[in-house]
Amino acid sequence: MNPNPLALTVCVYCGSRHGTRPEYTDAARRLGQAIGERGWSLVYGGGKVGLMGEVADAVLASGGRVVGVIPESLKRREVGHDGLHELHVVPTMHVRKQMMAERADLFLALPGGIGTLEELYEVWTWRQLGYHDKPIGLLDTQGFYGGLLRFMQHTVDEGFLSDEQNRVPVVGSDPVELLDRLAEMAHRAVQPDDYTKI
């Protein structure tokens, strides 16, 4: 039996690189620490490099549980993290993303490249189609997602996306505050007014 019924599993999408700004690494570590200190779990792509490794190591160091899901091809390239509570080696990226999504209570995207964006857009699309109703967050460290947010508003202005769907991701620049907001949403029925910028 789970001793903490309010414990959540946070699915984090982020870069396998550190990026050019030290603030990206600092935010990843702060997020991981916050997850671990709450006694929550992290599910992520299973890597030991870049921001992925930073988040996982911070969760572990703070007492949280970490589950990694990594495709065989990446495991063979020796980027898999062998110090996790669970590391699932799966045949494809599709299986990886499905397993991560099924185990998550909420989704949070940190800065990253095209893989991070692809994962973000997939769970966002699944939400639009009604496949899940879990909260989605964007950690906008140093304005990293500013250009993407402007482009998404452009898709609304041009008639390709509703304003309601555009407001689904909760955006914040502080990892702890954003995590708290998403956790509050995950613990209750999601309300439209939740989708505002912190």
MARLUMVO-596239 format. One record per residue (C-alpha): residue number from 1; residue in three letters; x, z, y. Coordinates in steps of 0.2 Angstrom, whole numbers, padded with zeros to 4 digits. Layout:
BEGIN
+-----+------+-------+-------+-------+
:  nr : rest :     x :     z :     y :
+-----+------+-------+-------+-------+
: NUM :  ALA :     X :     Z :     Y :
...
+-----+------+-------+-------+-------+
END
This chain:
BEGIN
+-----+------+-------+-------+-------+
:  nr : rest :     x :     z :     y :
+-----+------+-------+-------+-------+
:   1 :  MET :  0000 :  0000 :  0000 :
:   2 :  ASN :  0006 : -0004 :  0017 :
:   3 :  PRO :  0011 :  0012 :  0026 :
:   4 :  ASN :  0008 :  0004 :  0043 :
:   5 :  PRO : -0008 : -0007 :  0043 :
:   6 :  LEU : -0004 : -0013 :  0061 :
:   7 :  ALA :  0013 : -0020 :  0056 :
:   8 :  LEU :  0014 : -0039 :  0059 :
:   9 :  THR :  0024 : -0053 :  0053 :
:  10 :  VAL :  0031 : -0064 :  0067 :
:  11 :  CYS :  0035 : -0082 :  0064 :
:  12 :  VAL :  0050 : -0087 :  0076 :
:  13 :  TYR :  0055 : -0105 :  0079 :
:  14 :  CYS :  0071 : -0107 :  0088 :
:  15 :  GLY :  0087 : -0117 :  0089 :
:  16 :  SER :  0101 : -0117 :  0076 :
:  17 :  ARG :  0113 : -0118 :  0091 :
:  18 :  HIS :  0116 : -0105 :  0105 :
:  19 :  GLY :  0113 : -0116 :  0120 :
:  20 :  THR :  0123 : -0116 :  0135 :
:  21 :  ARG :  0117 : -0100 :  0143 :
:  22 :  PRO :  0121 : -0083 :  0137 :
:  23 :  GLU :  0103 : -0078 :  0142 :
:  24 :  TYR :  0096 : -0087 :  0127 :
:  25 :  THR :  0106 : -0077 :  0115 :
:  26 :  ASP :  0102 : -0061 :  0124 :
:  27 :  ALA :  0083 : -0065 :  0123 :
:  28 :  ALA :  0084 : -0069 :  0105 :
:  29 :  ARG :  0093 : -0052 :  0101 :
:  30 :  ARG :  0080 : -0043 :  0112 :
:  31 :  LEU :  0066 : -0051 :  0103 :
:  32 :  GLY :  0073 : -0047 :  0086 :
:  33 :  GLN :  0077 : -0029 :  0091 :
:  34 :  ALA :  0059 : -0027 :  0097 :
:  35 :  ILE :  0052 : -0034 :  0080 :
:  36 :  GLY :  0063 : -0022 :  0070 :
:  37 :  GLU :  0060 : -0006 :  0080 :
:  38 :  ARG :  0041 : -0009 :  0077 :
:  39 :  GLY :  0044 : -0009 :  0059 :
:  40 :  TRP :  0037 : -0027 :  0058 :
:  41 :  SER :  0043 : -0042 :  0049 :
:  42 :  LEU :  0051 : -0058 :  0054 :
:  43 :  VAL :  0048 : -0075 :  0045 :
:  44 :  TYR :  0059 : -0089 :  0051 :
:  45 :  GLY :  0069 : -0104 :  0045 :
:  46 :  GLY :  0082 : -0094 :  0035 :
:  47 :  GLY :  0098 : -0099 :  0045 :
:  48 :  LYS :  0113 : -0088 :  0050 :
:  49 :  VAL :  0118 : -0099 :  0064 :
:  50 :  GLY :  0113 : -0101 :  0082 :
:  51 :  LEU :  0098 : -0092 :  0089 :
:  52 :  MET :  0091 : -0091 :  0072 :
:  53 :  GLY :  0105 : -0080 :  0066 :
:  54 :  GLU :  0104 : -0069 :  0081 :
:  55 :  VAL :  0086 : -0065 :  0079 :
:  56 :  ALA :  0087 : -0062 :  0061 :
:  57 :  ASP :  0103 : -0050 :  0063 :
:  58 :  ALA :  0094 : -0041 :  0077 :
:  59 :  VAL :  0079 : -0038 :  0066 :
:  60 :  LEU :  0089 : -0032 :  0052 :
:  61 :  ALA :  0100 : -0020 :  0063 :
:  62 :  SER :  0084 : -0012 :  0070 :
:  63 :  GLY :  0076 : -0009 :  0053 :
:  64 :  GLY :  0064 : -0023 :  0051 :
:  65 :  ARG :  0061 : -0034 :  0037 :
:  66 :  VAL :  0067 : -0052 :  0037 :
:  67 :  VAL :  0061 : -0067 :  0026 :
:  68 :  GLY :  0069 : -0084 :  0027 :
:  69 :  VAL :  0063 : -0100 :  0021 :
:  70 :  ILE :  0076 : -0114 :  0020 :
:  71 :  PRO :  0076 : -0132 :  0012 :
:  72 :  GLU :  0088 : -0135 : -0001 :
:  73 :  SER :  0098 : -0148 :  0009 :
:  74 :  LEU :  0101 : -0135 :  0023 :
:  75 :  LYS :  0106 : -0122 :  0010 :
:  76 :  ARG :  0119 : -0133 :  0003 :
:  77 :  ARG :  0126 : -0135 :  0020 :
:  78 :  GLU :  0130 : -0117 :  0019 :
:  79 :  VAL :  0119 : -0112 :  0034 :
:  80 :  GLY :  0108 : -0101 :  0024 :
:  81 :  HIS :  0108 : -0082 :  0028 :
:  82 :  ASP :  0112 : -0072 :  0013 :
:  83 :  GLY :  0109 : -0055 :  0020 :
:  84 :  LEU :  0090 : -0056 :  0021 :
:  85 :  HIS :  0077 : -0046 :  0011 :
:  86 :  GLU :  0070 : -0063 :  0005 :
:  87 :  LEU :  0077 : -0080 :  0006 :
:  88 :  HIS :  0066 : -0094 : -0001 :
:  89 :  VAL :  0075 : -0110 : -0005 :
:  90 :  VAL :  0062 : -0124 : -0005 :
:  91 :  PRO :  0062 : -0143 : -0009 :
:  92 :  THR :  0056 : -0150 :  0008 :
:  93 :  MET :  0053 : -0146 :  0026 :
:  94 :  HIS :  0034 : -0147 :  0023 :
:  95 :  VAL :  0035 : -0133 :  0011 :
:  96 :  ARG :  0046 : -0123 :  0022 :
:  97 :  LYS :  0034 : -0124 :  0037 :
:  98 :  GLN :  0018 : -0121 :  0026 :
:  99 :  MET :  0026 : -0105 :  0018 :
: 100 :  MET :  0031 : -0099 :  0035 :
: 101 :  ALA :  0014 : -0102 :  0043 :
: 102 :  GLU :  0005 : -0094 :  0028 :
: 103 :  ARG :  0015 : -0078 :  0030 :
: 104 :  ALA :  0014 : -0076 :  0049 :
: 105 :  ASP :  0002 : -0066 :  0060 :
: 106 :  LEU :  0008 : -0075 :  0075 :
: 107 :  PHE :  0020 : -0089 :  0081 :
: 108 :  LEU :  0033 : -0088 :  0094 :
: 109 :  ALA :  0045 : -0102 :  0100 :
: 110 :  LEU :  0061 : -0098 :  0108 :
: 111 :  PRO :  0073 : -0111 :  0116 :
: 112 :  GLY :  0078 : -0125 :  0103 :
: 113 :  GLY :  0079 : -0143 :  0100 :
: 114 :  ILE :  0068 : -0156 :  0092 :
: 115 :  GLY :  0065 : -0146 :  0076 :
: 116 :  THR :  0059 : -0131 :  0086 :
: 117 :  LEU :  0047 : -0142 :  0096 :
: 118 :  GLU :  0041 : -0151 :  0080 :
: 119 :  GLU :  0037 : -0134 :  0073 :
: 120 :  LEU :  0028 : -0128 :  0089 :
: 121 :  TYR :  0018 : -0144 :  0090 :
: 122 :  GLU :  0013 : -0143 :  0072 :
: 123 :  VAL :  0005 : -0125 :  0073 :
: 124 :  TRP : -0002 : -0129 :  0090 :
: 125 :  THR : -0011 : -0145 :  0082 :
: 126 :  TRP : -0016 : -0135 :  0067 :
: 127 :  ARG : -0024 : -0122 :  0079 :
: 128 :  GLN : -0033 : -0136 :  0088 :
: 129 :  LEU : -0040 : -0143 :  0072 :
: 130 :  GLY : -0046 : -0126 :  0066 :
: 131 :  TYR : -0034 : -0123 :  0052 :
: 132 :  HIS : -0029 : -0106 :  0059 :
: 133 :  ASP : -0033 : -0095 :  0074 :
: 134 :  LYS : -0016 : -0086 :  0076 :
: 135 :  PRO : -0008 : -0083 :  0093 :
: 136 :  ILE :  0006 : -0094 :  0099 :
: 137 :  GLY :  0019 : -0090 :  0112 :
: 138 :  LEU :  0032 : -0098 :  0121 :
: 139 :  LEU :  0047 : -0088 :  0127 :
: 140 :  ASP :  0052 : -0097 :  0143 :
: 141 :  THR :  0070 : -0090 :  0145 :
: 142 :  GLN :  0078 : -0096 :  0161 :
: 143 :  GLY :  0063 : -0109 :  0163 :
: 144 :  PHE :  0068 : -0118 :  0148 :
: 145 :  TYR :  0051 : -0124 :  0144 :
: 146 :  GLY :  0046 : -0128 :  0162 :
: 147 :  GLY :  0048 : -0147 :  0160 :
: 148 :  LEU :  0038 : -0147 :  0144 :
: 149 :  LEU :  0024 : -0136 :  0152 :
: 150 :  ARG :  0023 : -0149 :  0167 :
: 151 :  PHE :  0022 : -0163 :  0154 :
: 152 :  MET :  0008 : -0155 :  0145 :
: 153 :  GLN : -0002 : -0153 :  0161 :
: 154 :  HIS :  0001 : -0171 :  0164 :
: 155 :  THR : -0007 : -0175 :  0147 :
: 156 :  VAL : -0022 : -0165 :  0153 :
: 157 :  ASP : -0023 : -0174 :  0170 :
: 158 :  GLU : -0022 : -0191 :  0161 :
: 159 :  GLY : -0036 : -0186 :  0149 :
: 160 :  PHE : -0027 : -0184 :  0133 :
: 161 :  LEU : -0029 : -0165 :  0131 :
: 162 :  SER : -0042 : -0152 :  0136 :
: 163 :  ASP : -0037 : -0138 :  0148 :
: 164 :  GLU : -0043 : -0126 :  0135 :
: 165 :  GLN : -0031 : -0132 :  0122 :
: 166 :  ASN : -0017 : -0133 :  0135 :
: 167 :  ARG : -0019 : -0115 :  0138 :
: 168 :  VAL : -0017 : -0110 :  0120 :
: 169 :  PRO :  0001 : -0105 :  0120 :
: 170 :  VAL :  0005 : -0089 :  0130 :
: 171 :  VAL :  0020 : -0091 :  0141 :
: 172 :  GLY :  0032 : -0077 :  0146 :
: 173 :  SER :  0050 : -0075 :  0151 :
: 174 :  ASP :  0052 : -0057 :  0144 :
: 175 :  PRO :  0053 : -0056 :  0125 :
: 176 :  VAL :  0046 : -0039 :  0124 :
: 177 :  GLU :  0032 : -0041 :  0135 :
: 178 :  LEU :  0027 : -0058 :  0127 :
: 179 :  LEU :  0028 : -0050 :  0110 :
: 180 :  ASP :  0017 : -0036 :  0115 :
: 181 :  ARG :  0004 : -0048 :  0122 :
: 182 :  LEU :  0004 : -0059 :  0106 :
: 183 :  ALA :  0003 : -0043 :  0095 :
: 184 :  GLU : -0012 : -0037 :  0105 :
: 185 :  MET : -0020 : -0054 :  0102 :
: 186 :  ALA : -0016 : -0054 :  0084 :
: 187 :  HIS : -0024 : -0037 :  0082 :
: 188 :  ARG : -0041 : -0042 :  0088 :
: 189 :  ALA : -0052 : -0057 :  0090 :
: 190 :  VAL : -0044 : -0070 :  0101 :
: 191 :  GLN : -0053 : -0072 :  0118 :
: 192 :  PRO : -0051 : -0087 :  0130 :
: 193 :  ASP : -0045 : -0076 :  0144 :
: 194 :  ASP : -0029 : -0072 :  0134 :
: 195 :  TYR : -0022 : -0089 :  0137 :
: 196 :  THR : -0014 : -0085 :  0154 :
: 197 :  LYS :  0004 : -0084 :  0159 :
: 198 :  ILE :  0013 : -0067 :  0159 :
+-----+------+-------+-------+-------+
END
